[in-house]
Amino acid sequence: MNNIIPNKPHIVFYFSDTGGGHRSAAEAIIEAIHLEYENKATTEMVDFFKDYAPPPFNRAAEMYPYMVKAPQLWSASFHATDGRARARVITTTMWPIARQAARALIRSHPADLIVTVHPWANTFALKALGNHRPPFINVVTDMVTTHALWYDNRADLILVPTETARQRALKCNMPPEKVRVVGLPVADRYCQPRGRKSTLRKKLGWPEDRPIVLMVGGGEGMGPLAKTARAIDASGLDLGLVIVCGRNQRLKAGLESEKWENPIFIYGFTREMPDFMRASDFIVTKAGPGTIAEALNAELPIILYSKLPGQEDGNVTFVQEEGAGVWAPNPQDVVRTLTRWISRPAERQKVIENCRRAGNPEAARTIAHIIGEKLGL
């Protein structure tokens, strides 16, 4: 993805595929840069863990799906390492191991401006860069419960998605003038006007005469998603179910083999999620920050049925406090919420309005403008 052109400023993004949100955020910002500034800058993405970290850290992306399958252990490690002093101990202890890799990363990818979208990239890259370095911008891609590793006051700017994340940065002694709330960057396709649901449903082949529930899952196997889908279908509610299984072929095949009371549409990996969201009435999903941001932009009431303890705890609180959705950790809670929202249109409309207020479809373009200002584009 290295496309350096002489005389044009070159922007390098440090990311890692430990969860899908880091790559998606970087891609959304790059897309916005090219939309706003056309051919005035070049961009490059570097997976710093995979390409530069010493073993076993270079396998972080491979190990991540297995680590999050032990949520209580993940939560314990998240909280045990969080905190400004503890983060400093971690980075200081690991610096002798990481130093050579960090310097190789800097040397191999010269940049006029660096953007990080992953907490582990910040301190090691800043240490390797030293005092004479290009502008360094840290885009925080966890929505609310942000680990202390996100924050290093040597960065020129720290761009956060929510006010709660800003307060967290200030508690970690970040200078207030360096911290800005910009929202969470998502692809431009999720930020377009909603359009008419009936037109979208006709195109997708979905029913136009009943509520549509969009269910997103796949990474968690047959568990909560399949069980929740069955409970919704058996509830007596007259609705359509759209289930996106991602790359989980086992889940998809299992759901396709079952008999269903309501119209059901089962998909694997799809690039039509923006239209799926705009055509639906409700979303049932895990509390991932990217999906939440996309749903808010689509003004789609949110039912959160699972979360990763630690970094996703605050996402649940955020959705609840904004009035944009509910926490429903078991299928009965999901069914109760759907029943209430379907039978009370005024309450549902209020949730839709809250989604509109909490959404930030301009986030990626705002970040692109900040980068453009730094580079004088």
N, C-alpha and C positions, 0 to 999 in steps of 0.2 A: 504493500500500500504506500510505498515511498515514492512520491512524485515531486521531487524538488525541481524547481525551475529557477534559473539564475535571475537575480534582481527582484524576485518576489519573496515576501516574508514567508518563512516555513514554520508551521505550527505542529508540534509533536504532542500526541496524547498518550499518556501512560495508563493502561487498563489491565485487567485480568478477567478471565472467564470464571471467576469464583462467584457463581450466580449470574443470571443473564443481564442484570440491571446496569453493570458497569459498561459493558460493550454497547448496550442500547443507548445509554446516555452520551457516550462519546460519538456514536454515529449520528445521533440527533443534533448535537452541536455542530459537527462537521457539515451535515446537511444544511443547517441554518446559515453557517458561514458562507457556503457556496450560493445559497439563495439570496443572501443579503449583499454579498460582495463579488459574486460571479467569479471571475478569474484573477482576483487581486491577491490571493494568497494560496499557498499549497499546504496540504495537510497529510499527516501520517499517524497511524495507530501502532503502538508497540505493546505487546503482551509481555510485560516486564518479568512476571513470574516464570512463564513458560520458556521465554527466550534467553533470560539472563540469570535467574536466581539459581544458586547452587542446590544440589540435591539435599534433601528430598523436596525442598520448597518449589522446585520447578515442576513438580507434579501436583501443585495445589488445586488446579482446575479439575484434574481427574479425581482427586480425593474429596473435593467439596460435596458432591452428591451423597457420598457415604457418611461424611461427618454430620450432615444435617439430618440424617436418619436417626441420630441419637440426640433429640432436641434438648433433653435436660442437661446432657453433658456439654452440648454447644452453649447453652445458656450459662452454665457454671463457668466455662472458660471465657465467655464474653465478659461477664461481670468481674471475674478474677483479674483480668488484664486491663479493665477499664479504669480511668482515672489518670490525671496528668502525670503524677509522680510514677505510677506503674508503667505508663506508656514510655516515659523517659528511660526507666530501667530496662525495658524490653529493647528499645532501639539502641541504647548504649551497649548492652550486652551482646546484641547481634551484629553490631557494626563491624567488628573484625571479620565475621563470616561474610557479611554482605558487601563490604567495601570494594573488593575487586570487581564484583558483578555490577555494582552501581556505577562505578567509573567506566566500565566497558559499555554500559547502556548509554551514558552521556556522550562518550567518545564516538560511538557508532551511529548516533542519531542527532547530529547537530541541529539546533533549533533557534529560531528567533523569538519563540514564545513556547512555553511548556504548560500543558494542562493535565492535571491528574484527576482521575475519577475513581480512585481506589485508595483507601486509608493507608495501606502498606507502602505506597509509592512515595509518600510525601517526605518524611524525615530523611530517609536514605538518599533520595535524589538530591535534596537540598544540601545535605552534608557533602555529597560527592561533587556538587557544582561549585561549592565555595562562594566567595564574595563576588567574583566577577562572573555573572551569569545573566541569561536572558530573563525577562519577566516570567513569573511562576504563578499560575492560577490553580487553585484547588477547588474543584466542583464536587460538593458533598452529595452523594447519591443515595444515602440513607435518609429517610424522610424526617424522622423525629428522634429516635433513640440512636444518637450518633456516638460512636466510640471515640475516645480521646485521641486515638491515632490519626483521626481526620485532621487534627488541628496542630499546625506548626506555625509559630508567629513569624518565621522567616519568609513565608509565602507572601507575595505581593497582595493577593486578594483571596478571600475564602468566600465562595458563593454557596449559599445554603438554600434548601427548598422551603423551609418554614421558619416562622418566628421562634418556635420552640428550639429549633436547631441553632438559631442565632444566639439565643440565651445560653445554650449549652457551650457554644464557642466562647462567649464572654466569661463563663465560669472557668473555662480552661485558659483564661488570661490572654485571649486573643485581643489585639487592639480593636476597639469598636469601628474605627474608620476602615479597617480592612475586611469587615464582615458585612455582606449584603444578602438580603433575602430576594431570591429571583424565581423560586419555584423549581420543580423537577423537570429537566429537559426530556421531552419525548418526541418521537418522529413527527414530522409535519403533517402526515396523513391523519394523525389523531387530533389535530388542532384546526381542522377545517370546519366550516359551518355544518350543522347536523343534517340538514336536508329533511325530506319527508320520509317518515318511517315506512309508509305504505309503498312508496316507490322502491326503497331499498329492499323491502321484503319480497316484492314482486320479482326483483332481479335475482334474489337469493333462493326463491322458491319456498319461502316460509309463509305460514298462514297470516292473513291480514286481519282476521276477525277475533283474535284472542291475545292475551298478554304473552310475551316471549321472555323466558328466563334463560340467560346466558350463563353457562357453568364453565369455569376454567380450572383445569388441573392437569394431571398427568405425571408430574414428578413424584407424586406420593403413592403411586401404585393404585391398587383396587380399593383402598381404604375409604377415606371420608368422601371422596367425590362420588363414587359409585353408590355408596350407601345413601348419601344425601339425594342423589338423583332418583333412586327408587322410592324414597319417602315422599318426595315432591309428586312423583307420578301417581302414587297410591293415595294422595291426600284428598282426592275428589275435586281439586281445583281444575278448572277448564283452561288450560294453557298449552303453550308449545315449549319444548325443552331443546336448547341448543347446547351441546356438550363438546368442548374443545379439549382433546386429549394430548395435544402436543405430539411429542415423539414417542409417547408411551403406547406402543402397538398392542401390548397385552391388555391394557385398559380398554382400548378401542374395540378390539376383537371381542372382549367379554361383554361390553355393553351392546354391541351389534347382535350378539347371539340371544339377547333377552327379548321377552315380549313386553310391550309398553302400552299403557292405556291412552296416552296422549300422543300427538304428533311429536316425533323426536328426530333430531338431526345431529349426527355424530361425525365429528371431523378429527383428523389427525393434525399434523402441523399445517398451518394456514397463514397466508399473508393477507387475509381479508378481515383481520380483527378490527380495524377501524370501522368498516361497514357493519360488522357483526355488532359492535357496541352501539353504533348509532341506530341500528334497526331493532335493538332489544329494549325491553322495559325495565329489567332488573339484571344485576350481575351477582353471581355467587362465586366467590373466589378466595384464595389464600391472600394474606395481608402483605403481599409484595408491593414495594413503593411504586414501581413502574405501572403495574396494573391499576393501582388506586389512582395515580395521576391521570392515566388514560381514561378511566371511567369518569372521573370528575370533569374532564374536558368534554366528554360525551353527554354530560348531565344525566348519568345513569346511576340510580340508587344502588347502594353497595351493601351486600350481605357478606361479611367475612366469616368463614367457617373454620379456618385454621391459620396458624401463624408460626413463625420460627422464634422461639423464646429468645429474649435479648434484643436483637436489633429490630424486630418487627412488633414488639410490645407497644411502642409508642405510636405506630401506624394505626393500631386499633383505637387507641385513645383519641388520636387526631380525627379519624372518621366519625367517631361518636360525638366528640365535642363540636365538630362542625355541623352536626345534624345531617351528614351526607350518607349515613348508613348505620348498620348495627353489627354487633359481635354476636354470632349465633353458632356456638361451638358444637352443637349436636343437631341432627336432622330435624328433630321436633321444633327446635327454635327457628330453623330456616323456614319450615312450613308455616309456623305461626306468623312470622314476619311477612311472608308473601300473602297469606290470607288477609292480614290487616291492611297491607298496602293496596291490595286489589279491591277490597271492599270499602276502602275509605279514600276516594280520589283526592280529596282536599289535603289529607295527610301526605299522600304520595307526591302531590304537587309541591308541597312545602319542602320535601326532601330533594326534589329536582332543583328547586331554587337554591337550596343550600349547596348542592353540588356545583351549580353555576358560580356561586359566590366563592367557593373554595378552590375552584379550578384555576389553573394558570397556563392557558394555551400559548402564551407568548414567551415562556421560560427559555426555550432554546434560542430564540431570536434575540432575547435580552442578553444572554450570555455571548452570543455572536457579536452584538454591538459593543459589549465591554471589551472583548478581544480586539475588535476593530479599532476601538479608541486607543488601546495600548500600543497597537502597531501603526497607528496613524493612517488607517486605510480610508 
